[in-house]
């Protein structure tokens, strides 16, 4: 009943261990904000339901999706804020480049993973709206190019390799704050 609603805008799902998939017709097309916390058995949002994510502007994934190894940004054409927290099997966040409807609307990206994440989108330069980048506890991540409109970069990790040489920060004319902690 809830998932078939045409006016549902926010949906928080907390600690539902028996939830393992969404219906095949996906989430309500009116949904703007989705928070999934502690749903470890949930399969990631199926590709065949992509048409249902066109209104989603905020997505928060916390301690969920044990099987999620990659996150396709271009499945969420209007996403403005993405937070991924303690999804320890996540290895990459990517833009496939094959989606014709993808529009770079992402303004805030926060990732707190602790273990597996090794790559942010190779096409980070296409995230032209990205203003805030927060990365914590990501031991293997390497950064070489950052989007041009970044205003805030916060990196906290013991082993993260930030490639400042080669001019990766020189083109960031709107950058007002960098936090880097080891």
ABEGO torsion letter per residue (X at the ends): XAAABAABABBBBBGBAABABBBAAEBBAABABBBBBGBAABBBBBAAAAAAAAABABBBBBGBGAABABBBAAABAABABBBBBGBAABABBBBAGABAABBBABABBBBBAGBABABBBAAAAABAABABBBBBGBAABBBABBBAABABBBBBBAABBBBABGGAAAABAABABBBBBX
